[in-house]
Amino acid sequence: MGKRDRYKLRESDFFKIDGLSEVEGGVALPADIFEMLESFVVEKKMPDPRGINSYMLSAEGEGNNRILRAGGYVGAMVFKDGTQIEILPMISAKNNKGEELSNKRIFLNMLKSMRNLPLTNYNMNNRASEALNVFESFILAFINEVTGIVKNGLKQSYRPFEDNEHFLKGKVIYAKHATKNFAHKDKFYVQYDVFTIDRPENRLIKSTLKYLRNITSSARSRNKLDSLIANFDGVEYSQNYKQDFAASVLDRSMAGYGNALRWAEIFLLSRYVTVTSGRNVAYAVIFPSGELFDNYTAYSLGRMLDNQRFKIELQRKRYPRLNRPMPRDSAQALAVMTSRADGLRVVIDSKWQGLSSNDENMGILQTDIYDLYNLLEMYKAQSVCYIYPSTPQTREDNREICFKNEDGILGRVYFVDIGDMEASLAVVLEHIFGQKIEDSERRRAAGAAV
């Protein structure tokens, strides 16, 4: 795969046709790349719970003024000619030192919070990770895991082997022996155990190395993958991924294999993460941006709090996957928190949406207002807390946003700085429960979580 151009787009922005479009703004793509991207987007529909087909990029306009607008999904796509496209989060942020974070850094920070991604042994805070698209970063993480396995030696196991031999070993398979050796009295059709590295776990890893070697757009990664494949001489490629995963064993004797096999599931079976391809697309790795923000919020809450003062119950929200229908669930929350001091029970839900003071109700969706009542009833709570990422406009607008009826306030809206998530959430929780979350408590809870 040759190296060609790379295009980046933020959520809510759009691609247009270079040299032909009269639409102002946006990111211009060559006409052939735009058409290939448009075909891929239409091919990979993402059904939502209402039964309406949504897309990684939504098409607008007609003729040469067609555009493809991002919204709801982030990730990377690489075409077979090497052209790369990245869709990054819409929100900008600063870290706790006041330094502006790039949209790519925000994306990587949120990815680290996803428990299904085995990134524990891979540093995503370096410049190399920010320069690569997210899929290439995943490839490097997998390479690091397999390199450790190779250094420690591939694990071996006994497996049954049968053949027509000149010697008697193990047990004779009489049915086959009688058929094959009717005229060969000097042979025995036998079965015996051999100690070999050709076991399911190694077959899956070797198959993943080959798969990634064929699609990576990085020459450096390709060389590393070739070098690793050479260490698997004597291991066959997997002929049935699901069967080999089912036969895999991760006990104490297989130390070091866990993360590599989880990556293999992601790459070979598209587990946990949507990895797909198309007619002109070598690969695409796509994340619902709302899921990333939910995971980041839940991860940060888990690092901040212990069980001494609060009881926190994380809920399992569901998101669409490519070409997979999503169950029609009722409103779901991110978490339910209960204060042990006074029993105050609060539903917490995060919303990946940039609000604006220029919009009616600041752009809060009517469905979210209706869902508030459902959440109160469903979780038997006293209040609902909606958490949105802060934007430059919301930082300047200090008004308090709350939902209330004749009985009082039922819910509130809070904004968090995703560049300094834990400190922002500490302020939110202090406002909700009237209890200050000290830095020492946050560090202690984070240590316990690890």
N, C-alpha and C positions, 0 to 999 in steps of 0.2 A: 504494500500500500504506500503510495507516494505521499509526501508531505505537501499540503496545499494551504489554502487560506483558512483562517479561523475567524468566526464571527460570534460576537457576544450580544446578548439581548437581556434586558431586565424585564421582569413581569410588568404588564400593562403597556409595554412598548411594543413595536411591531416591525416586521420585515416588509419590504416593498421591492419591486422589480427595478433594478438599477438601469438608468438611462431611458426608461419607458414610463415610469410612474410620475404622475403630477402631484402626488400626495406629499404634503409637507412633513418633515421630520422622519422618524423611523430609521431603520438600518437597511441600507440597500444591498440586495443580493443579486449576483448575476442571474440572468433569466433562466438558464438551465438548472442552476442550483435551487432557485425559487420553485420551479415546477417540480423538481424531484422531492423537495421538502413538502410541498403542497400535497403531492400524491401519497407520501408516507403518512402525513397527518390524517388524511381522509381514510386511509387504510386502517389505521390504528385507532378505532373509536374507543372511548372510555365511558361506558354506560354509568350514569349516576342513579341514585336511589329513586328519582322521579321517573325513570324510564326514558329520559331525554339524553340523546347522545352528545357527550361533551368531547372536546378534543384537546390535545396538548397545546395546540395553537388554534385559535378560532379564525375562520376565513371571513373577510368583509370586502365589500366592493365588487366591481366587475371589470372584466377586460384587463388592460394594462395597469389599472389602478387598484387591482386586488392587493390586499394586505393580509398578513398572517399575524394576529395579535396574541401575545403571551398572556397567560392568566390562569392561575390554579396549579401549574406544574412547573417544576424546575429540573434541570439535569443537563445531559449532553447527548449529542448525536454526531456520529462520524459516518460520512458517506464513503462508498467503496473507492472513490478517487482520492480520498484523504482529506477532503474538506470537513472542517469541524464546526459545529454549532453548539453554543452553550446558552442556556436560559438560566438566569441568576435571580435571586430574590429581589423584590422591589424595594425593600427597606434599607436605608442607610443608617449607620449607627456609629457611636464612638465607644471606645473601651474605657475602663476605669481611670486611665491616665489622660483621658481627653483626646486620644489619637483617633482620627477618622479611620474606620474599618472599610475595606473594599467589600463590594457585594459578594465576591468570591470568598473572602474570609468569613463573612457571616454565614454563607452556605456551608463551609467546612466546619465551622463551630457547631452548627445545628446537626450536621451529619454525625459528629462524634457522640451525640447524645442518643443515637439510635442503637438500642441494645442488640438488635439483630445483625448489626454490622460489626464484625470482629476486628476493630481498629485499635485494640488495646496495645498492640506491639508495634504500631506504626505512628510516626510523628507527622501529623497533618499541619503542624504550625510552621513548617519550613517553607522557604521560597519555592522549592521544587514542586511542592503540592499545589501551591497557588498558581504556578505556571502551567501545570498539567490540567487537562479536563478531569472531571471527577472519576470517570471510568478508568483512566490511566493511573490515577492514584490508587484505586482499588487493586489494579493489576500489581502495582509495586508492593502494596500491603501483602498480597498473596505470595509474591516472589520472596518477600522477607520471611514469611512463615515456612515456605518450602525450603529455603536456604538453611534454616535452622534444623529442619528434619534431615536434610542431606548431611549436614555436619555431624549430627549425632548418629547417623547410620539408619538406613531404611529398616523398618521393623519386618521381621519374618514370622511365618507361621506354618504349621503343618496343613497340607491339604491333600485330599485323595488324588492319586494319579493312576491311570490304568493304561496298559499297552501290551503288545505282544512281544514278550521278551525271550531271550535264550536261557534265562535262569529263572529259578523258582523263588519268588519273594512275595511276602504278604499273603494274600489269599487268591486262589484261582477263581475266575469268573467262568463257571463251567459252561454256561449257555453259549457264551462267545468263544470259549476255548474249543468246544466241540465243533462249532461252525468254521472257525478260522484255521484250526490246526488238524483237520481231518487227515491231511496228507503231509503234515509237518510235525512229526513226533518229537522233534528237537526243541519245540517252542511251547511256551505257556502264556495264556492270556491271563494276566494277573492285575490285581489292584493293591497298591501300597501307598503309604503316606510319604510325602517329600517335604523337606523344610525349605521354604522358598520365600522370596520377596514379592512374588506374584500373588498378592492378596488384594481383596476388594478396595481397601483404603488407598493402596499405592496405584492401582489401576485408575481410580477416580482422579487422583492428583495428576498422574501422567496425562490423562485425557484432558484435564483442565489446562495443563501447560500447553498442550498442542492446540487447543481451541483458542487460547489467548495469543499464542504465537502467530496464528493465522489472521487475527483481526487487529492487533495492536498497531497504533500509528506511530509508536516510539521505537526508533532503531535501537536505542539503549536497552529498552525492555525486551525487544526481540532477541538481542544477543544473550541477555541473562536467561531468558526462557529456553533458548537452544542449549545453553550450558547445563541447565538443570535437567532437561530431557535426557541428556547423555548419561546422567547418573541413574536413570531408571531403566538401563539396559537389563533385560531379563524380566521386565514387567510388561504385560500385554496392555493394550488399550481396552478400556471398558466397552463391552458390547451392549450392556443394558444398565444405564445409570441408576434407575430406580431399584433394580434388583441388587446392585452392588452397594447402594446406600443402605438398603435394608439389611444387608449382610455385614455391614461395617460394625466394628466393635471399638468403643472408646473407654477402655478401662485403664488401670494404672500402668499397664504394660505399653499403652499407646500414648504416653505423655508426649506432648508437642504436636499432635495431629489434629486436635480439636478445631482450632481456628482455620487451619488449611482446609479441612473438610467442610466447614461452614461456608468458606469462600467458594468451594467447589459447588455446593448446593446453589449458591447465588448465581454463579456463572452458567452451570450446566442445566439447572432446573428452574432458574428465575425465581428462586425462593426468597422471600422477605423483601426483595427489591425487583422492580419491573425491569428486566433486561430483555430487549427484543431486537429484531432486525427486520429488514424489508428488501424489496427488489433492488434498490440502489443504496440502501443503508447497511453498513457493516454491523453497526450496533447502536443501540440507544439505551441509556439508563435514565429512567424517569421517576421522579418522586412527587407525590401530591404535596404542595408546599404547606398546606394546612396540617398535614401529618407531621412534617418536619418541625413546625412550630409547636404543635402539641407535645411531641416527644421532648423537645428542648425545654419546654415549660415544666413537664413532669419530671424530667431528669434534674432540673435545677431545684425543684421543690424537694425531691428525694435527697439531694445533697445537703440541703439547708436544715431539714427538720429531723429530730429523733422522736421517739415515742413517749417522751416524758411529759410534754405539755400538749401535744396534739396527736390525734389519730387521723391518719390520712389513708384514704381508700382510692387508689387509682383505678379508673374505669378503662375498659378496652373499647376504644372507638374504632370504627371501620371506615375504610377508604376504598375507592374504586381502583381496580388494576386493569391493565390493558386487556381488552377482549374478555373480561370476566365480570359477570353481573354482580352487583352489590346488593345484599339483602335489604329489604325495606324495613329498617329499624326506626323506632321512634327517636325522639331527641335523646342524645347521649351527652354526658358531661365528661370532662377530663378527669376530675377528681372531686371527692367529697371530704372536707376537713371538719373535724369536731374538736372543739376546745375541751380539754379534760377539766379545766377549772370551772366552767359554768355550763358546759353541754351545748354551747352555740354550734349549730351545724350549718355549714355553708357549702354550697355547690360552686365549684370553680370550673370555668370552661374558657379555653383560649380560642381566639378568633384571628386568623391570619387575614387581616384586612386593614389597609391604610385609611384611617378615617380623616375627614377634613371638616373644618369648621364652616366651610363654604356650602356644604351640602345639608339638605334637610335631615334633622336628627343626626347630623355629622356623618351621614352615610350608613348608620346602623340599619341592618336589614330588618324588614318587618317580621320576617319569619323568626329571627332571633328574639324579638320582643314577645312573640306568641309562645316560643319555646320556653321562655322564662317560667311561665305558669306550669307547664308540663314538668319542668325540672324540679320545681318546688314540691309538686305532688309526688313525683316519682321517687325522690330521695328523702322525702319527709324532712325538708330543710327549712330553716328560717330565712335564708337569703341566698341570692345567686350573685356570683361575681364573674363578670365577663372581662377577660384580659386581652387587650389589643396591643400590638407593637406601636411604640410611639413614633411619630413623624415630626418633621420640623414644624408643621402647623399645630399639631396637638401639644407640642412643647410650649408654644407661645400662648395657647388658649388654656387657661388654668381653671375653667369652669368645672363644676362638679356635675357629673352625669349620673342620674339615678332613675329607677323605675318605681313608681309608687301608686297605691290606691288609697281608699279611705282608711285602710287599716295601718298604713305607714309605708316605709320603704321596703320594697321586695327585692331589689337588686341594684347593683352599681356597676359602672364601667371604670376600669383602671387601665393605665398605659404603662408598659414596661420598656426599658431600653434594652434591646437584645444584645447590645455590646457589653453590658454589665448586668446580666440577667439576675443574678442572685441578690445583688444590692437593691435592684428595683423591686423584686418580689418581697424582700424584707420590709420595704416601706409599705407595700400593699397589705401584707399580713398584719403589720402593726396597726394600720388603719381599720382593718376588718375586726380584729380580735382585741385590740387595745393592749397587745403584749409585744414588747420590743424583741426582735430577733437579733441578738448580739453577734458580732463577728466571731467571737470565741465559740459560741454555740453552733454557728454555721460550720466552722472548721471541724469541730468535734463530731458533728453529725456526718459531715462529708467523709471523715476518716472512718466512721463506723460503717458507712455505706460501702466503702471500698473493701 
